[in-house]
Amino acid sequence: MLIAGNWKMNTDLEDARDLAAGIADAITDPDPVQVAICPPFVSLEAVGEELKGTPVQLGAQNMHFEEEGAYTGEVSASMLQSVGCRYAILGHSERRQYFGEDDELVSQKVRQALRSELVPIICVGESQEQRNDGRAGEVVGSQVEAALAGVEFNGADDLVIAYEPIWAIGTGETATPEQAQEMHALIREFLRERFGDTTGGSMDILYGGSMKPHNAEELLAEPDVDGGLVGGASLQAADFAAIVDRAGDQI
Ligand code: PGA
């Protein structure tokens, strides 16, 4: 079970420090839930300092697929490693939608993250239109398959999938637990086929899209929902900690 906070393009340096300290305070003993927060790049180091000696881990919201070189404005996996990141969110729908990231690019990033021993949190999810057309399963299935093309890795903890229906992100509209479970089961089946029953069966599949303290419990109770990728509610320490508590109740 993993609860990861995606701060997106929010918080300046001082806000980021305060929020990280607030979250670390509010989450004293998350065991056995894994907890991570993903602040903007410029605050990673400072947030990492705040998190030292706490169980909360650090993640980034994006990274480049090459190790280094002439890629103005980009950040590499080893740079993220050097400031203490364990996770990198890859292929978030906002990256796909506003920055033209496609499946091939996401897959390159996933392979680079794994080579650099970062745990990629690979985001997939359908639009409202695709769901209305009855194509949600097909879209998500092909995104997962493409992101994992050519991927080799050692164990179930090396990689995380986040199912985030685009229509639920930042909208206050959440997938019903049944809708979430249906898609998670489909992803689970793919992972079992791809990596074998044991590994595929125990990889974390997170739900994301307006997860809040009031709806986290029923979503996390579903058998194939192994945690959450939390946007808006991760900007409030108390709300984020409440979601971590709900996750703990499920174990
Ligand atoms: P939200 O964002 O919780 O604000 O809907 C989730 C995400 O985009 O990861």
py3Dmol code that shows the C-alpha trace and the ligand (Angstrom):
import py3Dmol

protein = """\
ATOM      1  CA  MET A   1       0.000   0.000   0.000  1.00  0.00           C
ATOM      2  CA  LEU A   2       1.450   3.324  -1.126  1.00  0.00           C
ATOM      3  CA  ILE A   3       0.034   6.824  -0.766  1.00  0.00           C
ATOM      4  CA  ALA A   4       1.878   9.374  -2.916  1.00  0.00           C
ATOM      5  CA  GLY A   5       1.213  13.119  -2.958  1.00  0.00           C
ATOM      6  CA  ASN A   6       1.526  14.937  -6.276  1.00  0.00           C
ATOM      7  CA  TRP A   7       1.891  18.641  -5.517  1.00  0.00           C
ATOM      8  CA  LYS A   8       1.928  19.573  -9.225  1.00  0.00           C
ATOM      9  CA  MET A   9       2.951  23.218  -9.885  1.00  0.00           C
ATOM     10  CA  ASN A  10       2.099  24.414  -6.382  1.00  0.00           C
ATOM     11  CA  THR A  11       4.179  25.758  -3.471  1.00  0.00           C
ATOM     12  CA  ASP A  12       7.217  28.026  -3.542  1.00  0.00           C
ATOM     13  CA  LEU A  13      10.295  27.019  -1.575  1.00  0.00           C
ATOM     14  CA  GLU A  14       9.028  28.232   1.783  1.00  0.00           C
ATOM     15  CA  ASP A  15       5.537  26.753   1.322  1.00  0.00           C
ATOM     16  CA  ALA A  16       7.099  23.477   0.258  1.00  0.00           C
ATOM     17  CA  ARG A  17       9.252  23.291   3.392  1.00  0.00           C
ATOM     18  CA  ASP A  18       6.268  24.101   5.611  1.00  0.00           C
ATOM     19  CA  LEU A  19       3.988  21.587   3.907  1.00  0.00           C
ATOM     20  CA  ALA A  20       6.619  18.840   4.055  1.00  0.00           C
ATOM     21  CA  ALA A  21       7.211  19.516   7.757  1.00  0.00           C
ATOM     22  CA  GLY A  22       3.449  19.518   8.372  1.00  0.00           C
ATOM     23  CA  ILE A  23       3.024  16.210   6.581  1.00  0.00           C
ATOM     24  CA  ALA A  24       5.976  14.607   8.362  1.00  0.00           C
ATOM     25  CA  ASP A  25       4.482  15.760  11.690  1.00  0.00           C
ATOM     26  CA  ALA A  26       1.003  14.521  10.894  1.00  0.00           C
ATOM     27  CA  ILE A  27       2.242  11.113   9.724  1.00  0.00           C
ATOM     28  CA  THR A  28       4.188   9.839  12.660  1.00  0.00           C
ATOM     29  CA  ASP A  29       4.049   6.127  12.056  1.00  0.00           C
ATOM     30  CA  PRO A  30       2.587   5.198   8.687  1.00  0.00           C
ATOM     31  CA  ASP A  31       3.793   1.603   8.928  1.00  0.00           C
ATOM     32  CA  PRO A  32       2.861  -0.534   7.027  1.00  0.00           C
ATOM     33  CA  VAL A  33       1.735   2.123   4.499  1.00  0.00           C
ATOM     34  CA  GLN A  34       4.462   3.585   2.295  1.00  0.00           C
ATOM     35  CA  VAL A  35       4.194   7.347   1.956  1.00  0.00           C
ATOM     36  CA  ALA A  36       5.816   9.653  -0.581  1.00  0.00           C
ATOM     37  CA  ILE A  37       5.493  13.298  -1.579  1.00  0.00           C
ATOM     38  CA  CYS A  38       6.393  14.740  -4.966  1.00  0.00           C
ATOM     39  CA  PRO A  39       7.095  18.482  -4.828  1.00  0.00           C
ATOM     40  CA  PRO A  40       8.258  20.676  -7.732  1.00  0.00           C
ATOM     41  CA  PHE A  41      11.866  20.090  -8.848  1.00  0.00           C
ATOM     42  CA  VAL A  42      13.223  23.289  -7.284  1.00  0.00           C
ATOM     43  CA  SER A  43      12.044  22.252  -3.828  1.00  0.00           C
ATOM     44  CA  LEU A  44      13.174  18.636  -3.903  1.00  0.00           C
ATOM     45  CA  GLU A  45      16.386  19.163  -2.013  1.00  0.00           C
ATOM     46  CA  ALA A  46      14.847  21.343   0.685  1.00  0.00           C
ATOM     47  CA  VAL A  47      11.902  18.975   1.119  1.00  0.00           C
ATOM     48  CA  GLY A  48      14.353  16.069   1.278  1.00  0.00           C
ATOM     49  CA  GLU A  49      16.071  17.843   4.187  1.00  0.00           C
ATOM     50  CA  GLU A  50      12.740  18.237   5.990  1.00  0.00           C
ATOM     51  CA  LEU A  51      11.984  14.545   5.493  1.00  0.00           C
ATOM     52  CA  LYS A  52      15.298  13.264   6.885  1.00  0.00           C
ATOM     53  CA  GLY A  53      14.682  10.883   9.759  1.00  0.00           C
ATOM     54  CA  THR A  54      10.981  10.562   8.881  1.00  0.00           C
ATOM     55  CA  PRO A  55       9.301   7.657   7.110  1.00  0.00           C
ATOM     56  CA  VAL A  56       8.069   9.910   4.284  1.00  0.00           C
ATOM     57  CA  GLN A  57       9.898   9.370   0.998  1.00  0.00           C
ATOM     58  CA  LEU A  58      10.657  11.784  -1.811  1.00  0.00           C
ATOM     59  CA  GLY A  59       9.531  11.641  -5.430  1.00  0.00           C
ATOM     60  CA  ALA A  60       9.673  13.810  -8.560  1.00  0.00           C
ATOM     61  CA  GLN A  61       6.839  14.640 -10.938  1.00  0.00           C
ATOM     62  CA  ASN A  62       8.721  14.010 -14.168  1.00  0.00           C
ATOM     63  CA  MET A  63      12.193  13.314 -15.595  1.00  0.00           C
ATOM     64  CA  HIS A  64      14.020  13.078 -18.919  1.00  0.00           C
ATOM     65  CA  PHE A  65      14.749   9.749 -20.595  1.00  0.00           C
ATOM     66  CA  GLU A  66      18.436  10.432 -21.276  1.00  0.00           C
ATOM     67  CA  GLU A  67      21.146  10.276 -18.674  1.00  0.00           C
ATOM     68  CA  GLU A  68      22.628  13.701 -19.421  1.00  0.00           C
ATOM     69  CA  GLY A  69      23.338  16.061 -22.293  1.00  0.00           C
ATOM     70  CA  ALA A  70      22.055  19.001 -24.310  1.00  0.00           C
ATOM     71  CA  TYR A  71      18.403  18.996 -23.212  1.00  0.00           C
ATOM     72  CA  THR A  72      17.818  22.539 -22.011  1.00  0.00           C
ATOM     73  CA  GLY A  73      15.405  22.741 -19.128  1.00  0.00           C
ATOM     74  CA  GLU A  74      15.304  19.020 -18.421  1.00  0.00           C
ATOM     75  CA  VAL A  75      16.162  16.971 -15.332  1.00  0.00           C
ATOM     76  CA  SER A  76      17.698  13.498 -15.367  1.00  0.00           C
ATOM     77  CA  ALA A  77      17.091  10.427 -13.229  1.00  0.00           C
ATOM     78  CA  SER A  78      20.566  10.622 -11.697  1.00  0.00           C
ATOM     79  CA  MET A  79      19.944  14.253 -10.695  1.00  0.00           C
ATOM     80  CA  LEU A  80      16.793  13.098  -8.934  1.00  0.00           C
ATOM     81  CA  GLN A  81      18.737  10.304  -7.264  1.00  0.00           C
ATOM     82  CA  SER A  82      21.334  12.769  -6.069  1.00  0.00           C
ATOM     83  CA  VAL A  83      18.749  14.808  -4.142  1.00  0.00           C
ATOM     84  CA  GLY A  84      17.278  11.702  -2.539  1.00  0.00           C
ATOM     85  CA  CYS A  85      14.321  10.780  -4.743  1.00  0.00           C
ATOM     86  CA  ARG A  86      13.022   7.233  -4.656  1.00  0.00           C
ATOM     87  CA  TYR A  87      10.057   7.737  -6.995  1.00  0.00           C
ATOM     88  CA  ALA A  88       9.318   9.542 -10.276  1.00  0.00           C
ATOM     89  CA  ILE A  89       5.790  10.082 -11.557  1.00  0.00           C
ATOM     90  CA  LEU A  90       5.876   9.362 -15.302  1.00  0.00           C
ATOM     91  CA  GLY A  91       3.310   9.887 -18.042  1.00  0.00           C
ATOM     92  CA  HIS A  92       0.886  11.880 -15.913  1.00  0.00           C
ATOM     93  CA  SER A  93      -2.143  12.836 -18.025  1.00  0.00           C
ATOM     94  CA  GLU A  94      -1.235  16.527 -17.669  1.00  0.00           C
ATOM     95  CA  ARG A  95       2.148  15.747 -19.234  1.00  0.00           C
ATOM     96  CA  ARG A  96       0.450  13.783 -22.001  1.00  0.00           C
ATOM     97  CA  GLN A  97      -2.209  16.453 -22.580  1.00  0.00           C
ATOM     98  CA  TYR A  98      -0.239  19.721 -22.279  1.00  0.00           C
ATOM     99  CA  PHE A  99       3.294  18.638 -23.165  1.00  0.00           C
ATOM    100  CA  GLY A 100       2.665  16.116 -25.898  1.00  0.00           C
ATOM    101  CA  GLU A 101       4.072  13.085 -24.085  1.00  0.00           C
ATOM    102  CA  ASP A 102       3.105   9.924 -25.890  1.00  0.00           C
ATOM    103  CA  ASP A 103       3.339   6.237 -25.009  1.00  0.00           C
ATOM    104  CA  GLU A 104       6.730   5.832 -26.668  1.00  0.00           C
ATOM    105  CA  LEU A 105       8.247   8.717 -24.675  1.00  0.00           C
ATOM    106  CA  VAL A 106       6.719   7.419 -21.444  1.00  0.00           C
ATOM    107  CA  SER A 107       8.190   3.992 -22.111  1.00  0.00           C
ATOM    108  CA  GLN A 108      11.676   5.481 -22.669  1.00  0.00           C
ATOM    109  CA  LYS A 109      11.374   7.322 -19.373  1.00  0.00           C
ATOM    110  CA  VAL A 110      10.232   4.174 -17.561  1.00  0.00           C
ATOM    111  CA  ARG A 111      13.260   2.233 -18.795  1.00  0.00           C
ATOM    112  CA  GLN A 112      15.625   5.038 -17.791  1.00  0.00           C
ATOM    113  CA  ALA A 113      14.055   5.311 -14.323  1.00  0.00           C
ATOM    114  CA  LEU A 114      14.513   1.570 -13.758  1.00  0.00           C
ATOM    115  CA  ARG A 115      18.124   1.687 -14.970  1.00  0.00           C
ATOM    116  CA  SER A 116      18.724   4.467 -12.440  1.00  0.00           C
ATOM    117  CA  GLU A 117      16.980   2.604  -9.627  1.00  0.00           C
ATOM    118  CA  LEU A 118      14.156   5.070  -9.344  1.00  0.00           C
ATOM    119  CA  VAL A 119      10.685   3.603  -8.913  1.00  0.00           C
ATOM    120  CA  PRO A 120       8.485   4.893 -11.727  1.00  0.00           C
ATOM    121  CA  ILE A 121       4.853   5.660 -10.885  1.00  0.00           C
ATOM    122  CA  ILE A 122       3.382   5.174 -14.352  1.00  0.00           C
ATOM    123  CA  CYS A 123       0.119   7.031 -14.902  1.00  0.00           C
ATOM    124  CA  VAL A 124      -2.572   5.763 -17.236  1.00  0.00           C
ATOM    125  CA  GLY A 125      -6.214   6.695 -17.680  1.00  0.00           C
ATOM    126  CA  GLU A 126      -8.986   7.374 -20.157  1.00  0.00           C
ATOM    127  CA  SER A 127     -10.804  10.605 -21.021  1.00  0.00           C
ATOM    128  CA  GLN A 128     -14.534  11.083 -20.486  1.00  0.00           C
ATOM    129  CA  GLU A 129     -15.121  10.727 -24.198  1.00  0.00           C
ATOM    130  CA  GLN A 130     -13.218   7.458 -24.368  1.00  0.00           C
ATOM    131  CA  ARG A 131     -15.223   6.132 -21.418  1.00  0.00           C
ATOM    132  CA  ASN A 132     -18.503   7.210 -22.998  1.00  0.00           C
ATOM    133  CA  ASP A 133     -17.493   5.385 -26.169  1.00  0.00           C
ATOM    134  CA  GLY A 134     -16.915   2.199 -24.149  1.00  0.00           C
ATOM    135  CA  ARG A 135     -13.176   2.323 -24.869  1.00  0.00           C
ATOM    136  CA  ALA A 136     -11.792   2.866 -21.342  1.00  0.00           C
ATOM    137  CA  GLY A 137     -10.409  -0.656 -20.991  1.00  0.00           C
ATOM    138  CA  GLU A 138      -8.852  -0.660 -24.426  1.00  0.00           C
ATOM    139  CA  VAL A 139      -7.195   2.749 -23.901  1.00  0.00           C
ATOM    140  CA  VAL A 140      -5.799   1.913 -20.465  1.00  0.00           C
ATOM    141  CA  GLY A 141      -4.682  -1.546 -21.561  1.00  0.00           C
ATOM    142  CA  SER A 142      -2.734  -0.146 -24.474  1.00  0.00           C
ATOM    143  CA  GLN A 143      -1.138   2.590 -22.329  1.00  0.00           C
ATOM    144  CA  VAL A 144       0.060   0.007 -19.795  1.00  0.00           C
ATOM    145  CA  GLU A 145       1.343  -2.300 -22.498  1.00  0.00           C
ATOM    146  CA  ALA A 146       3.211   0.514 -24.256  1.00  0.00           C
ATOM    147  CA  ALA A 147       4.734   1.918 -21.057  1.00  0.00           C
ATOM    148  CA  LEU A 148       6.094  -1.509 -20.132  1.00  0.00           C
ATOM    149  CA  ALA A 149       7.446  -2.389 -23.573  1.00  0.00           C
ATOM    150  CA  GLY A 150      10.991  -3.709 -23.228  1.00  0.00           C
ATOM    151  CA  VAL A 151      10.970  -3.260 -19.472  1.00  0.00           C
ATOM    152  CA  GLU A 152      13.077  -5.615 -17.412  1.00  0.00           C
ATOM    153  CA  PHE A 153      13.170  -5.366 -13.686  1.00  0.00           C
ATOM    154  CA  ASN A 154      13.839  -7.365 -10.571  1.00  0.00           C
ATOM    155  CA  GLY A 155      10.796  -7.302  -8.399  1.00  0.00           C
ATOM    156  CA  ALA A 156       7.304  -6.151  -7.643  1.00  0.00           C
ATOM    157  CA  ASP A 157       8.518  -3.126  -5.663  1.00  0.00           C
ATOM    158  CA  ASP A 158      10.433  -1.674  -8.606  1.00  0.00           C
ATOM    159  CA  LEU A 159       7.455  -0.305 -10.446  1.00  0.00           C
ATOM    160  CA  VAL A 160       4.057   1.222  -9.638  1.00  0.00           C
ATOM    161  CA  ILE A 161       1.055   1.832 -11.894  1.00  0.00           C
ATOM    162  CA  ALA A 162      -1.430   4.629 -11.173  1.00  0.00           C
ATOM    163  CA  TYR A 163      -4.865   4.439 -12.763  1.00  0.00           C
ATOM    164  CA  GLU A 164      -6.076   8.025 -13.059  1.00  0.00           C
ATOM    165  CA  PRO A 165      -9.224   8.568 -15.107  1.00  0.00           C
ATOM    166  CA  ILE A 166      -8.723  12.015 -16.661  1.00  0.00           C
ATOM    167  CA  TRP A 167     -12.309  13.018 -15.940  1.00  0.00           C
ATOM    168  CA  ALA A 168     -11.717  12.549 -12.217  1.00  0.00           C
ATOM    169  CA  ILE A 169      -8.476  14.536 -11.918  1.00  0.00           C
ATOM    170  CA  GLY A 170      -8.941  17.839 -10.097  1.00  0.00           C
ATOM    171  CA  THR A 171     -12.672  17.781 -10.835  1.00  0.00           C
ATOM    172  CA  GLY A 172     -14.030  16.595  -7.496  1.00  0.00           C
ATOM    173  CA  GLU A 173     -15.648  13.755  -9.424  1.00  0.00           C
ATOM    174  CA  THR A 174     -14.266  10.391  -8.337  1.00  0.00           C
ATOM    175  CA  ALA A 175     -14.523   7.005  -9.991  1.00  0.00           C
ATOM    176  CA  THR A 176     -16.885   4.787  -8.029  1.00  0.00           C
ATOM    177  CA  PRO A 177     -15.123   1.985  -6.177  1.00  0.00           C
ATOM    178  CA  GLU A 178     -16.637  -0.423  -8.729  1.00  0.00           C
ATOM    179  CA  GLN A 179     -15.314   1.581 -11.689  1.00  0.00           C
ATOM    180  CA  ALA A 180     -11.877   1.762 -10.090  1.00  0.00           C
ATOM    181  CA  GLN A 181     -11.818  -1.953  -9.254  1.00  0.00           C
ATOM    182  CA  GLU A 182     -12.898  -2.897 -12.764  1.00  0.00           C
ATOM    183  CA  MET A 183      -9.963  -1.054 -14.325  1.00  0.00           C
ATOM    184  CA  HIS A 184      -7.501  -2.130 -11.644  1.00  0.00           C
ATOM    185  CA  ALA A 185      -8.486  -5.765 -12.216  1.00  0.00           C
ATOM    186  CA  LEU A 186      -7.825  -5.331 -15.910  1.00  0.00           C
ATOM    187  CA  ILE A 187      -4.396  -3.807 -15.210  1.00  0.00           C
ATOM    188  CA  ARG A 188      -3.700  -6.600 -12.692  1.00  0.00           C
ATOM    189  CA  GLU A 189      -4.490  -9.239 -15.282  1.00  0.00           C
ATOM    190  CA  PHE A 190      -2.086  -7.604 -17.711  1.00  0.00           C
ATOM    191  CA  LEU A 191       0.663  -7.422 -15.062  1.00  0.00           C
ATOM    192  CA  ARG A 192       0.200 -11.096 -14.157  1.00  0.00           C
ATOM    193  CA  GLU A 193       0.481 -12.103 -17.781  1.00  0.00           C
ATOM    194  CA  ARG A 194       3.481  -9.874 -18.343  1.00  0.00           C
ATOM    195  CA  PHE A 195       5.468 -10.552 -15.147  1.00  0.00           C
ATOM    196  CA  GLY A 196       4.016 -13.782 -13.774  1.00  0.00           C
ATOM    197  CA  ASP A 197       1.464 -14.396 -11.054  1.00  0.00           C
ATOM    198  CA  THR A 198       3.624 -13.637  -8.036  1.00  0.00           C
ATOM    199  CA  THR A 199       5.241 -10.428  -9.251  1.00  0.00           C
ATOM    200  CA  GLY A 200       2.275  -9.142 -11.229  1.00  0.00           C
ATOM    201  CA  GLY A 201      -0.028 -10.074  -8.380  1.00  0.00           C
ATOM    202  CA  SER A 202       1.834  -8.042  -5.789  1.00  0.00           C
ATOM    203  CA  MET A 203       2.737  -4.873  -7.725  1.00  0.00           C
ATOM    204  CA  ASP A 204       1.053  -1.714  -6.418  1.00  0.00           C
ATOM    205  CA  ILE A 205      -1.721  -0.253  -8.550  1.00  0.00           C
ATOM    206  CA  LEU A 206      -2.738   3.177  -7.225  1.00  0.00           C
ATOM    207  CA  TYR A 207      -5.972   5.015  -7.867  1.00  0.00           C
ATOM    208  CA  GLY A 208      -5.793   8.760  -8.590  1.00  0.00           C
ATOM    209  CA  GLY A 209      -8.481  11.336  -9.296  1.00  0.00           C
ATOM    210  CA  SER A 210     -10.063  13.416  -6.537  1.00  0.00           C
ATOM    211  CA  MET A 211      -9.121  11.004  -3.760  1.00  0.00           C
ATOM    212  CA  LYS A 212     -10.072  12.728  -0.495  1.00  0.00           C
ATOM    213  CA  PRO A 213     -10.356  11.702   3.159  1.00  0.00           C
ATOM    214  CA  HIS A 214     -14.111  11.101   2.744  1.00  0.00           C
ATOM    215  CA  ASN A 215     -13.875   8.743  -0.238  1.00  0.00           C
ATOM    216  CA  ALA A 216     -10.459   7.123   0.311  1.00  0.00           C
ATOM    217  CA  GLU A 217     -11.741   4.326   2.507  1.00  0.00           C
ATOM    218  CA  GLU A 218     -14.184   2.833   0.020  1.00  0.00           C
ATOM    219  CA  LEU A 219     -11.715   3.130  -2.871  1.00  0.00           C
ATOM    220  CA  LEU A 220      -8.848   1.593  -0.901  1.00  0.00           C
ATOM    221  CA  ALA A 221     -11.092  -1.242   0.272  1.00  0.00           C
ATOM    222  CA  GLU A 222     -11.254  -2.633  -3.269  1.00  0.00           C
ATOM    223  CA  PRO A 223      -9.050  -5.712  -3.653  1.00  0.00           C
ATOM    224  CA  ASP A 224      -6.884  -4.381  -6.495  1.00  0.00           C
ATOM    225  CA  VAL A 225      -6.573  -0.779  -5.238  1.00  0.00           C
ATOM    226  CA  ASP A 226      -3.207  -0.719  -3.474  1.00  0.00           C
ATOM    227  CA  GLY A 227      -2.972   2.960  -2.660  1.00  0.00           C
ATOM    228  CA  GLY A 228      -3.529   6.414  -4.052  1.00  0.00           C
ATOM    229  CA  LEU A 229      -1.887   9.142  -6.086  1.00  0.00           C
ATOM    230  CA  VAL A 230      -3.275  12.238  -4.439  1.00  0.00           C
ATOM    231  CA  GLY A 231      -3.226  15.715  -5.997  1.00  0.00           C
ATOM    232  CA  GLY A 232      -5.348  18.437  -4.384  1.00  0.00           C
ATOM    233  CA  ALA A 233      -5.697  16.733  -1.000  1.00  0.00           C
ATOM    234  CA  SER A 234      -1.910  16.340  -0.699  1.00  0.00           C
ATOM    235  CA  LEU A 235      -1.593  20.123  -0.368  1.00  0.00           C
ATOM    236  CA  GLN A 236      -3.235  19.973   3.075  1.00  0.00           C
ATOM    237  CA  ALA A 237      -1.167  18.064   5.628  1.00  0.00           C
ATOM    238  CA  ALA A 238      -4.223  16.996   7.648  1.00  0.00           C
ATOM    239  CA  ASP A 239      -6.127  15.711   4.604  1.00  0.00           C
ATOM    240  CA  PHE A 240      -3.121  13.845   3.274  1.00  0.00           C
ATOM    241  CA  ALA A 241      -2.439  12.282   6.677  1.00  0.00           C
ATOM    242  CA  ALA A 242      -6.102  11.274   6.949  1.00  0.00           C
ATOM    243  CA  ILE A 243      -5.834   9.419   3.629  1.00  0.00           C
ATOM    244  CA  VAL A 244      -2.696   7.651   4.891  1.00  0.00           C
ATOM    245  CA  ASP A 245      -4.695   6.612   7.981  1.00  0.00           C
ATOM    246  CA  ARG A 246      -7.500   5.208   5.817  1.00  0.00           C
ATOM    247  CA  ALA A 247      -4.902   3.222   3.885  1.00  0.00           C
ATOM    248  CA  GLY A 248      -3.510   1.847   7.147  1.00  0.00           C
ATOM    249  CA  ASP A 249      -7.004   0.674   8.125  1.00  0.00           C
ATOM    250  CA  GLN A 250      -7.134  -1.532   5.026  1.00  0.00           C
ATOM    251  CA  ILE A 251      -4.074  -3.592   5.894  1.00  0.00           C
TER     252      ILE A 251
END
"""
ligand_1 = """\
9
PGA
P -6.371 15.192 -7.819
O -5.074 14.865 -8.712
O -6.276 14.356 -6.577
O -6.288 16.669 -7.537
O -7.557 14.845 -8.646
C -4.589 13.561 -8.831
C -3.433 13.530 -9.799
O -3.484 14.230 -10.820
O -2.436 12.821 -9.574
"""
view = py3Dmol.view(width=600, height=400)
view.addModel(protein, "pdb")
view.setStyle({"model": 0}, {"cartoon": {"style": "trace"}})
view.addModel(ligand_1, "xyz")
view.setStyle({"model": 1}, {"stick": {}})
view.zoomTo()
view.show()
